[in-house]
Amino acid sequence: MAKKSMVEREKKRERLVKQYAAKRSELNEVIKDQSRPMEERFKATLKLAELPRNSSATRLHNRCQLTGRPHAYYRKLKLSRIMLRELGSLGQIPGLVKSSW
């Protein structure tokens, strides 16, 4: 089980990313638009820098939905390898056949 504080920190990042997504995309469009004046694009860059760092989507880290484990994460199932093995052994993942010999 992951530390509670790390899981909560990740939830906060997800909330901030969702909250600032529209503003970030607007500013990025202004910055990338070469037809706009240089001063306007520079101001947009400064405004983007003023936004919280944790509102950037690149700061998110995938974590297991059940345990919060950050490593050995399967994106398709949103589980870590340990939980995948446990749930597979219990037969709770449809279509997964776990063999053991």
DABEL-V843889 format. One record per residue. N is the residue number from 1. RES is the residue in one letter. PHI is phi in whole degrees, 0 to 359 (none if undefined). D_FIRST is the distance of its C-alpha to the first C-alpha in Angstrom with 1 decimal. Layout:
BEGIN
<<N	RES	PHI	D_FIRST> <N	RES	PHI	D_FIRST>>
END
This chain:
BEGIN
<<1	M	none	0.0> <2	A	285	3.8> <3	K	297	6.6> <4	K	301	8.4> <5	S	296	11.5> <6	M	289	10.7> <7	V	295	9.9> <8	E	294	13.1> <9	R	297	15.0> <10	E	293	14.5> <11	K	296	15.8> <12	K	296	18.6> <13	R	298	19.5> <14	E	299	19.8> <15	R	295	22.0> <16	L	294	24.1> <17	V	299	24.6> <18	K	294	25.9> <19	Q	293	28.0> <20	Y	260	29.8> <21	A	301	30.0> <22	A	296	33.7> <23	K	296	34.8> <24	R	297	33.3> <25	S	294	34.9> <26	E	298	38.3> <27	L	296	38.3> <28	N	294	37.4> <29	E	295	40.3> <30	V	296	42.6> <31	I	296	41.6> <32	K	278	42.1> <33	D	282	45.4> <34	Q	289	48.1> <35	S	282	50.9> <36	R	280	49.8> <37	P	295	51.3> <38	M	300	49.5> <39	E	297	49.3> <40	E	295	47.5> <41	R	292	44.9> <42	F	293	44.4> <43	K	298	43.9> <44	A	296	41.3> <45	T	296	39.5> <46	L	294	39.6> <47	K	294	38.3> <48	L	296	35.4> <49	A	291	34.6> <50	E	284	34.6> <51	L	293	31.8> <52	P	300	28.3> <53	R	297	26.6> <54	N	288	23.4> <55	S	273	25.6> <56	S	275	26.0> <57	A	294	24.3> <58	T	288	23.8> <59	R	276	21.3> <60	L	288	18.8> <61	H	230	15.9> <62	N	291	14.6> <63	R	224	11.0> <64	C	299	9.6> <65	Q	293	10.8> <66	L	267	8.6> <67	T	251	4.9> <68	G	86	6.4> <69	R	296	6.5> <70	P	273	10.0> <71	H	256	11.7> <72	A	54	13.3> <73	Y	255	13.6> <74	Y	263	16.5> <75	R	298	18.3> <76	K	298	20.4> <77	L	258	17.7> <78	K	58	15.1> <79	L	228	12.4> <80	S	277	10.8> <81	R	297	12.9> <82	I	291	10.6> <83	M	290	10.6> <84	L	299	14.2> <85	R	294	15.1> <86	E	296	13.9> <87	L	292	15.5> <88	G	295	18.4> <89	S	295	19.0> <90	L	278	19.2> <91	G	77	21.6> <92	Q	264	19.9> <93	I	251	20.3> <94	P	296	24.1> <95	G	86	26.0> <96	L	261	23.5> <97	V	247	25.0> <98	K	261	23.0> <99	S	258	25.4> <100	S	214	25.0> <101	W	222	27.9>>
END
